[in-house]
Amino acid sequence: MASCAECKSFFSVPENADDFAPGKGDCVREVKDEKGKYWLSKPVMGDMETSKCPFFAEKV
């Protein structure tokens, strides 16, 4: 089963960040609507299962 760390939207939190935790990252996606485009971000753990994530896209 794939994990969040294998997704192109997953970005690890740097070690010098205040909210650093081993394996923690952010799921960052670009969204477009009639007003323009913007970014959505949510904290996730890299080992989370992606079976229920409709936005999972494997890193190239």
N, C-alpha and C positions, 0 to 999 in steps of 0.2 A: 504494500500500500504506500502511496506517495505521502510525503510530509510537506509542510509549509516551506521548509528550508530548500526544497527542490523547485519552488515556484519562482517565476521571473518577477513577481511582485514582492518577494520577500527581501528585506534589507536588514542585516544584522545591526543591533545597537552597538556602537563603539564602546570599548572598555572604559574610556574616560567620561562617558555620559553619566548623568545623575541616576538614570533609571536602568543602568546596565544590570543584566542578569545573564548567566551563561545560557546560551540558546535562545535568548529573547531577540525579537526583531519587530519590524513594522511591515504590515501588508499595505503597500502603497499602490493605488490604482488611479489612472487618469480617467475622468468621466467627462463626457461632452453632453451638453444640452442646448436649448435654444438661446441661452444667454452667453454661452461660451464653454470653455473647458476649465476644469479644476481638478484638484487631487484629493482623494479620500485616503485616510490612513487610520489603521487600527493596530494596536499592539497584539502580537501573537507570539507563541513559542514555536521554535523551529521544528519541534517534533510532533506538532499537532497533525492529526490525520486530515486529509483533504477530501475525503469521499463525499462530504456534503457541501463543499465549496463550489459554487457555480463559476467562479472566476479563476480557478486553478489553470495555469499554463506553465508547462515544463520549461525550465531554463534551457537555452540553446547552447 
